[in-house]
Amino acid sequence: MTIIPSAKPAGDSELQPETAEVLPVLRGAAAPAVEADRDAALPGFGRDLVRTVAGAGRAVARVEESGEHDVAVGALTAVQCLSATVPGALRAAAEFLRAAPEMELHGLLWARVPDVDGQWEQRLTVLVSAVDPVLGEAAGATHHAEPRECRTAVYVNREGGAGRALAAVERSGLSQDGALEAAAEFLGRVPAMALDGLLWARVPGRVPSFRLTVLVSGDRATVGGSAA
């Protein structure tokens, strides 16, 4: 099914080919609700998309009424990479980025969630947008970091006497897929460490490169040994 953004309110026959579903136009808080029958006809992904965009549009309209903030709904796409292992999810994301060189990576969301069988599933959500072939720019924004050498920082959290540590392991000068492959290789060597998050940044320069910061946790001996 093809989802086509509508230039007119839903219901205009001109914009509704038989093979397409048309999303309603959002016009602030007064945007019309999606009809129940249209919503029911969409697959789960389509219903989630319509509900999320409509809700975000209404919230943006309320925020803009105050005149204190500049908020907008973006056009990022979330690609979910699932695996039974942490390196597997990272390698899946790297493979996706190699297969889609026109995509720019804007951010990474990490989650360990239980699956239907009660086992742990590793889920990496990749936020991307396509680069405009004419302008050469992507629709989303990527954090621009200051160029610096690779470094490792360790933070110890002593709340409750747990004595656990959080390490930030950075790699710079990488391609998008190369950064994720490097993270998969690193985490494959330290299976005792838990992945807590991933921070993504573009490093400006004559040849733009990327920096991936891998946040991991474990006891102090494990973190200290991996950072050496």
C-alpha positions in Angstrom: 0.0 0.0 0.0 1.2 3.5 -0.9 0.6 6.3 1.6 0.3 9.7 -0.1 0.3 13.0 1.8 -2.8 14.9 0.9 -2.7 18.5 -0.4 -6.4 18.8 0.3 -8.7 17.5 3.0 -9.4 13.8 2.8 -12.3 13.1 0.6 -11.2 14.8 -2.6 -11.5 12.1 -5.2 -8.7 13.7 -7.2 -6.2 12.6 -4.6 -7.5 9.1 -3.9 -6.4 6.6 -6.5 -7.8 3.1 -5.9 -4.5 1.7 -4.7 -3.6 4.4 -2.2 -4.7 5.6 1.2 -4.6 9.3 1.8 -3.5 10.9 5.1 -5.6 13.8 6.3 -4.1 17.3 6.3 -3.3 18.6 9.8 -4.4 22.2 10.4 -3.6 22.8 14.0 -6.0 22.0 16.8 -8.9 22.3 14.4 -7.7 19.4 12.2 -10.5 16.9 11.5 -10.4 13.5 13.1 -9.7 10.5 11.0 -12.9 8.7 10.2 -13.3 5.4 12.0 -13.8 3.3 8.9 -10.7 4.8 7.2 -8.7 4.1 10.3 -9.9 0.5 10.5 -9.0 -0.1 6.9 -5.3 0.8 7.5 -2.8 -1.8 8.6 -1.3 -1.5 12.1 1.6 0.6 10.9 -0.7 3.0 9.1 -3.0 3.4 12.1 0.1 4.1 14.3 1.3 6.7 11.8 -2.0 8.5 11.5 -2.6 8.5 15.2 1.0 9.7 16.0 1.1 12.5 13.4 -2.4 13.7 14.2 -1.7 13.8 18.0 1.7 15.5 17.4 0.0 18.1 15.2 -2.6 19.0 17.8 0.1 19.3 20.5 2.3 21.5 18.3 -0.7 23.8 17.7 -1.3 24.2 21.4 2.4 24.9 22.1 2.6 27.5 19.3 -0.4 29.4 20.8 1.9 30.5 23.6 4.3 32.1 21.2 7.3 31.1 23.4 8.6 28.1 21.4 9.2 27.0 17.9 8.0 23.4 17.5 7.3 21.5 14.4 6.4 17.9 13.3 9.3 16.4 11.4 9.5 13.8 8.7 11.9 11.3 10.2 11.4 7.6 9.6 12.0 5.0 12.4 13.5 1.7 11.3 13.5 -1.0 13.9 16.3 -3.6 14.0 15.5 -6.6 16.1 17.8 -9.4 17.3 18.4 -11.8 20.1 21.8 -10.3 20.7 23.2 -6.7 21.1 25.8 -7.1 18.3 23.1 -8.7 16.0 20.9 -5.6 16.3 23.8 -3.3 15.6 24.9 -5.3 12.6 21.3 -5.3 11.2 21.3 -1.5 11.4 24.7 -1.3 9.7 23.4 -3.5 6.9 20.4 -1.3 6.5 22.5 1.8 6.2 24.8 0.1 3.6 21.7 -0.8 1.6 20.3 2.8 1.8 23.2 5.2 1.1 20.7 8.0 0.4 19.6 7.9 4.1 21.1 10.1 6.7 21.2 8.8 10.3 20.0 11.3 12.9 19.7 9.3 16.1 19.7 5.9 17.7 17.3 4.6 20.3 18.2 1.5 22.3 15.8 -0.8 24.2 15.9 -4.3 25.7 12.3 -5.5 25.8 10.6 -8.9 26.6 9.2 -10.7 23.6 6.0 -12.8 23.5 7.9 -15.9 24.9 9.2 -14.0 27.9 12.8 -13.8 26.4 14.8 -10.6 26.0 14.8 -9.0 22.6 17.3 -6.4 21.6 15.7 -3.5 19.7 17.6 -0.7 18.0 15.5 2.0 16.4 17.3 4.0 13.7 16.0 7.5 13.0 16.7 8.5 9.4 15.6 10.8 6.5 16.3 10.7 2.8 18.8 13.2 1.4 17.2 15.5 -1.2 18.8 14.6 -4.6 18.7 18.3 -5.7 19.6 20.2 -2.5 21.8 17.5 -1.0 20.3 17.9 2.4 18.3 15.6 4.6 14.9 16.6 6.2 16.1 15.9 9.7 18.9 17.5 11.9 22.0 15.7 13.1 24.0 16.8 16.1 27.3 18.4 15.0 30.1 17.6 17.5 33.5 19.3 17.9 36.3 17.3 16.3 38.4 15.6 19.0 40.4 12.4 19.6 38.8 9.2 20.7 38.4 9.0 24.5 36.9 6.9 27.2 35.1 8.3 30.3 33.9 6.3 33.2 31.2 7.5 35.6 30.4 5.6 38.9 26.9 5.6 40.3 27.0 4.9 44.1 23.3 5.3 44.8 22.1 2.6 47.1 25.7 1.3 47.4 25.4 -0.5 44.0 28.8 0.5 42.9 28.0 0.1 39.2 29.7 2.1 36.5 28.7 3.7 33.3 31.4 3.9 30.6 31.2 6.1 27.5 33.4 4.6 24.7 33.7 6.9 21.7 34.9 6.2 18.1 35.3 9.0 15.6 36.1 9.3 11.9 33.7 6.6 10.8 31.1 6.1 8.2 27.5 5.6 9.3 27.5 1.8 8.9 31.1 1.6 10.0 30.3 3.2 13.3 27.6 0.6 14.0 29.9 -2.3 12.9 32.6 -1.0 15.3 30.1 -0.9 18.2 28.9 -4.4 17.4 32.6 -5.6 17.4 33.3 -3.9 20.7 30.2 -5.2 22.5 30.8 -8.7 21.1 34.1 -8.7 23.0 32.6 -7.7 26.4 29.4 -9.8 26.8 29.3 -9.1 30.5 28.6 -5.5 29.9 25.1 -4.2 29.3 24.3 -1.6 26.6 22.5 1.4 28.1 22.4 3.8 25.2 23.9 5.1 21.9 24.7 8.8 21.1 25.2 9.8 17.5 26.9 12.9 16.1 28.3 14.3 12.8 31.8 15.6 13.0 32.3 18.6 10.6 35.4 18.7 8.3 36.5 18.6 4.7 35.2 15.1 4.7 32.3 14.8 7.2 32.6 11.8 9.5 30.6 10.5 12.4 31.0 9.7 16.0 29.3 7.0 18.0 29.3 7.0 21.8 28.4 3.7 23.3 27.1 3.8 26.9 27.6 0.6 28.8 27.3 -0.6 32.4 28.7 -3.3 34.6 30.7 -3.6 37.8 33.8 -1.5 38.1 36.2 -4.3 37.3 34.4 -5.1 34.1 34.2 -1.5 32.9 37.8 -0.8 33.8 39.0 -3.9 32.0 37.2 -3.1 28.8 38.4 0.5 28.7 42.1 -0.4 29.0 
